[in-house]
Amino acid sequence: MGLEEFRGFLQVVDEGSFAAAATALGVSRTTLRRQVDALEAEAGVPLLERTAKGVVLTEAGRRLVVGGRQMEQDFRALMRGARGNDGPPEGEIRVMLPTGLLPAAVAMIFGMIRTNWPGVRVRAAFTDRIEEVQAATTDVACWFGETAPSGSWETRTFATSTQRLLASREYLAAHGTPETYEDLQKHTVFAWLSPGEAEPMLATDQGLVPLAAAAIANHPHIIHECVHLGLCIGWVPQADFPMAPGLQAPVRLFEARVGRPVPLRLGVPRALARTPKVKIFLDHLDMMRALILPAQT
């Protein structure tokens, strides 16, 4: 399969017609049709159905597009990696972070990079849809849970917290402490919605059970703030971060019977893993852990 034929096929899919794709590529429709015909001949099955309104992908064509988009991303990442050098890390590094990552932790990472590698500029963005992150536009990605970006990534676990039921002492003094799961239903519960969940599920020693939450959010520190304000019981990941002045650690409810690990994963496109500006993240994970999670259990 030639790259030119494949590029032509993807352009036809993007534009919806041979005429528009040919104009975008600056080639004739005849040339483009020949390229797609050659691709279909090599595949051995039709990839497009020609209609009066344009083109429609066949099932085989849809599978090829999914794999082809990933190949395109990996190729772009590979080209970026080829431009790397063996000198000090420098240039812009694009970091995708999960919604809800502790702001203080992000600030510490920024400060560490600035102190140790002043030639590196960080461009950070946040998402709760890690599966949509593209290797073509991301140097380092971080996410909660096991779901990873599609494509060829080098990944590792950066840290692991535990999702727990938490309440402030003020809330419990005002509303009582639930002793059973049935008691919990009488309380106001706010829940973190973990990646991939449509509705919050409580992880118990008897398995996952639906949780009737009065509020849900994909931002865990919003839930933590509500817990500290005494508004609710929170079902939320908890790591042992140093508490802000004046705040007391929340009470863990049903600690022996309720909870699940929540890994914080870090990944880089495999093609970029050895470039200096990306390699710094992989080589200094322990330093970053010590800064961010000095007392994690």
C-alpha positions in Angstrom: 0.0 0.0 0.0 1.4 3.4 -1.0 1.2 6.3 1.3 -0.2 8.5 -1.6 -3.1 6.1 -2.2 -3.9 5.9 1.4 -3.7 9.6 1.9 -6.1 10.0 -1.1 -8.5 7.6 0.4 -8.6 9.4 3.8 -9.1 12.7 2.0 -12.1 11.3 0.1 -13.6 10.1 3.4 -13.0 13.5 5.0 -14.5 15.5 2.1 -17.3 13.1 1.3 -16.7 13.2 -2.4 -14.0 12.6 -5.0 -14.4 16.1 -6.5 -13.9 17.9 -3.2 -11.0 15.6 -2.2 -9.3 16.1 -5.5 -9.6 19.9 -5.1 -8.1 19.7 -1.6 -5.2 17.6 -2.7 -4.6 19.5 -5.9 -4.9 16.4 -8.2 -7.4 15.4 -10.8 -10.5 13.3 -10.0 -9.2 10.6 -12.4 -5.9 10.4 -10.6 -7.7 10.2 -7.2 -10.1 7.5 -8.4 -7.2 5.4 -9.7 -5.5 5.7 -6.3 -8.6 4.5 -4.4 -9.2 1.8 -6.9 -5.6 0.6 -6.4 -6.1 0.6 -2.6 -9.3 -1.4 -2.9 -7.6 -3.9 -5.2 -4.9 -4.4 -2.7 -7.4 -4.7 0.2 -9.4 -7.2 -1.9 -12.7 -5.7 -0.8 -14.7 -2.5 -1.6 -13.8 0.3 0.8 -16.3 2.9 -0.5 -19.8 2.8 -2.0 -20.3 5.5 -4.6 -23.7 7.2 -4.4 -25.4 10.1 -6.1 -24.7 12.2 -3.0 -21.1 11.2 -2.6 -19.3 8.3 -1.0 -20.2 6.0 2.0 -17.7 3.8 3.8 -18.2 0.1 3.7 -17.6 -1.9 6.9 -14.1 -2.8 5.6 -13.6 0.9 4.9 -14.5 1.9 8.4 -12.0 -0.5 9.9 -9.3 0.8 7.6 -10.1 4.4 8.5 -9.8 3.7 12.3 -6.4 2.0 11.8 -5.3 4.6 9.3 -6.0 7.5 11.6 -3.9 5.9 14.2 -1.1 5.2 11.7 -1.2 8.9 10.7 -0.9 10.0 14.4 2.0 7.6 15.0 3.8 8.8 11.9 3.5 12.4 12.9 4.8 11.6 16.4 7.6 9.6 14.8 8.6 12.7 12.7 8.5 14.9 15.8 10.8 12.4 17.5 13.2 12.4 14.6 13.7 16.1 15.1 14.9 15.6 18.7 18.5 16.2 19.6 20.9 14.9 22.3 21.5 18.2 23.9 19.7 19.8 26.9 15.9 19.5 26.8 14.4 22.5 25.1 11.3 23.6 23.1 7.6 23.3 23.8 6.2 20.2 25.5 2.5 19.6 25.2 1.0 18.0 28.3 -2.6 16.6 28.5 -3.8 16.3 32.2 -6.9 14.8 33.7 -9.7 17.0 34.8 -9.5 17.3 38.6 -5.7 16.9 39.0 -4.8 18.8 42.2 -3.8 22.3 41.1 -1.0 22.3 43.7 0.5 19.2 42.1 0.4 20.8 38.7 2.1 23.9 40.0 4.9 21.8 41.6 5.5 20.0 38.3 5.7 23.3 36.5 8.1 24.7 39.1 10.3 21.7 38.9 10.5 21.9 35.1 11.3 25.6 35.2 14.0 25.2 37.8 15.7 22.2 36.2 15.1 22.8 32.5 14.6 26.5 31.8 14.7 25.9 28.0 11.4 23.9 28.1 8.1 25.6 27.7 5.0 23.7 29.0 1.7 23.9 27.2 -0.9 22.2 29.4 -4.5 21.3 28.6 -7.1 19.2 30.6 -9.5 16.5 29.5 -11.7 13.8 30.9 -11.8 11.9 27.6 -8.3 10.3 27.5 -9.4 8.0 24.7 -9.6 11.0 22.4 -6.1 12.2 23.1 -3.9 12.0 19.9 -0.2 11.2 19.8 0.1 13.6 16.9 -0.6 16.6 19.2 0.5 15.4 22.6 3.9 14.8 24.1 2.9 13.6 27.6 -0.5 12.5 28.8 -1.8 11.8 32.3 -5.1 10.2 33.2 -7.1 8.5 36.0 -7.9 4.8 35.6 -6.8 2.1 33.2 -8.2 3.4 30.0 -5.4 4.7 27.8 -5.1 6.8 24.6 -5.3 4.7 21.4 -2.2 3.9 19.6 1.4 3.2 20.6 2.2 4.7 24.0 4.7 4.0 26.6 2.8 4.0 29.9 3.3 3.6 33.6 1.6 4.2 36.9 2.6 7.5 38.4 0.6 7.1 41.7 -2.4 5.3 43.1 -5.1 6.7 45.3 -8.1 5.0 46.8 -11.7 6.0 46.2 -13.4 6.2 49.6 -16.5 7.4 51.4 -15.5 10.6 53.2 -17.3 13.0 55.5 -16.3 15.9 57.7 -16.7 15.7 61.4 -19.1 18.6 61.2 -21.4 16.8 58.8 -21.4 13.6 60.9 -22.2 15.7 64.1 -25.1 17.3 62.4 -26.5 14.2 60.5 -25.2 11.2 62.3 -22.8 8.5 61.1 -24.2 5.8 58.8 -23.7 2.3 60.1 -25.1 0.3 57.2 -25.5 0.7 53.5 -29.2 1.3 54.1 -28.3 4.2 56.4 -26.2 5.7 53.6 -29.3 6.1 51.5 -30.7 8.6 54.0 -27.7 10.9 53.7 -26.6 13.4 51.1 -23.9 11.8 48.9 -21.9 13.6 46.2 -19.9 11.3 43.9 -16.9 11.5 41.6 -17.8 10.0 38.2 -14.8 7.9 37.2 -13.8 7.6 33.5 -16.0 5.2 31.6 -18.9 5.4 34.2 -22.3 6.7 33.1 -23.5 6.6 36.7 -21.6 6.3 40.0 -21.0 2.9 41.4 -20.1 2.1 45.0 -17.3 -0.5 45.3 -18.2 -2.6 48.3 -16.9 -5.9 49.6 -19.9 -7.5 47.9 -19.1 -5.9 44.5 -20.2 -2.8 42.7 -23.6 -1.4 43.6 -25.4 1.6 42.1 -25.0 4.8 44.2 -27.9 7.2 44.5 -25.9 10.5 44.5 -27.4 13.9 45.0 -24.6 15.4 42.8 -22.0 13.9 40.5 -18.9 15.5 39.0 -15.8 14.4 37.0 -13.7 16.8 39.1 -12.7 15.0 42.3 -11.5 18.2 44.1 -14.9 19.8 43.7 -16.3 16.8 45.7 -13.5 17.2 48.3 -14.4 20.8 48.7 -18.0 20.0 49.3 -17.0 17.4 51.9 -14.8 19.9 53.8 -17.7 22.4 53.8 -19.9 19.8 55.5 -22.4 19.6 52.6 -22.2 15.9 52.0 -20.6 12.5 52.2 -18.2 12.2 49.3 -17.5 9.1 47.2 -14.2 10.3 45.8 -10.5 9.4 45.3 -8.3 10.3 48.3 -4.5 10.5 48.4 -2.7 11.6 51.5 -1.9 15.1 50.4 -0.8 17.6 53.1 -3.9 19.3 54.4 -4.4 23.1 53.9 -4.0 25.1 57.1 -7.2 25.1 59.1 -8.6 21.9 57.5 -9.1 18.6 59.3 -8.7 15.3 57.5 -12.1 13.8 56.7 -13.5 10.7 58.4 -13.3 7.5 56.3 -16.6 5.6 56.4 -16.9 1.8 56.0 -13.1 1.8 55.5 -12.8 -1.9 55.6 -15.8 -2.6 53.4 -15.8 0.2 50.8 -13.1 1.4 48.4 -11.2 0.8 45.2 -7.8 1.8 43.8 -7.7 4.7 41.3 -4.4 4.7 39.4 -3.0 7.9 38.0 -1.3 6.9 34.8 1.3 8.7 32.7 2.1 8.0 29.0 4.2 9.3 26.1 3.9 8.4 22.4 6.4 5.6 22.0 8.1 7.5 19.1 8.9 10.4 21.5 10.0 8.4 24.5 13.7 8.9 24.0 13.6 12.6 23.0 15.2 14.8 25.6 12.2 17.0 26.3 10.0 14.0 26.9 12.5 11.7 28.5 12.8 14.1 31.5 9.3 13.1 32.6 10.1 9.5 32.5 13.6 9.8 34.2 12.3 12.0 37.0 9.1 10.4 38.0 10.4 9.6 41.5 11.3 13.3 42.0 7.9 14.3 41.0 6.3 11.7 43.2 8.3 13.0 46.2 7.2 16.5 45.5 3.5 15.7 45.0 2.8 12.7 47.2 5.3 12.9 50.1 3.1 11.0 52.5 1.0 8.8 50.1 -0.1 5.5 51.5 
